[in-house]
Amino acid sequence: MNKNTWYTICIIMLGLAVLPIMPYGYYMLLRVVICGVCLWQIISEYNKKATLPVGLCLIALLYNPIFSISLTRPVWTIFNVATLVYFLSVMKKD
């Protein structure tokens, strides 16, 4: 799969995360997927351009499933929407 497909999956998952009906396990899956896609893309971009994509690094740190950051639901909703917008803007650039 190409990177736009992965970004589309992330965008759909982030859009669903805004809904109040999602169970806690969904958010754990969301963290794994978002962090994994960001890490994969960071490595891919770094190998191509030898520059570090700062936005993807920050998102990977925020969504990492190992050292999880505990925030309230409204704050996570803001971060989810901001991440969704970031992924949309990255997709439009390419």
N, C-alpha and C positions, 0 to 999 in steps of 0.2 A: 504494500500500500504506500502511496506517496504521502508527503507531509500534509497536503491539504485535506486528505481523507482523515488523517489523525486529528487535525485541527477541527474538522467538522464534527467528529465524534466528541471531542472535548467541549465544543460549543453546545451541542445537544445536551450533554450531561450537565454542563453548567446551567443551562436553561431549566432543566428539570430540578436542579438543586434549589432553585428559588421557590419552588412549590412547597407549601407547608406540610404536605402529606408524606414526604419521603422519610423512610426509616433511617436510623442511625448507621446501619451497615452500608447504606448507599453512599453516605458521605465518606466512609472509609475507602470504599471502592473508588470514589471520585478522587481522593487524595493520591491513591496509587496510580491511577490512569494519568492525571494531570502531571504529577511529578515525573512519571516515566516518560511521557511524551516530551516534556520540557528537557529532561536530561538527554534523551535521544537526539533532540533537535540541537541542543547546545553542542554536543559532540560533533554532529554533522556539520553545523555552521563553522565551528572552530577548525575542523579539518579542511574546509573549503577556503575560508578567508583569513584564518589565523587571528580573528578578532573574537572577543567574548560577548555574546548577546546578553546584555545586562538585564533586560526585562525578563527574559526566560530564566535567568539565574534567580532573580527575586521571586518569581512565581514558583520555581522548583523548591526554594527554601520555605516559602509560605505553605505549600501543599505537601511537604515531605511527610510520609507516614511514619517515619521512625522517631523523629523528635518533633512530635506534633505540637502545634501552637494552639492553645486553648483560648478561644474568643467566643463572644456571645453570638447567637443566631443572627441578629440584625447586622452585626459587623461582618460576619461571614457572607451574608447576602450581598453586602456592598462589594466585598472582595470578589465574590463569584461573578457579579455583573461586570466589574472592572476587568477581570480576567477574560470574560467572554468578549468584551469590546476589544481588548488587546489582541486576542486571537483573530477576531474579524479583521482588524487593521493589518495584521501580519499577512493574512491570506490575501487581502486586496493588493498589498505591495508586490506580491509574487505573480 
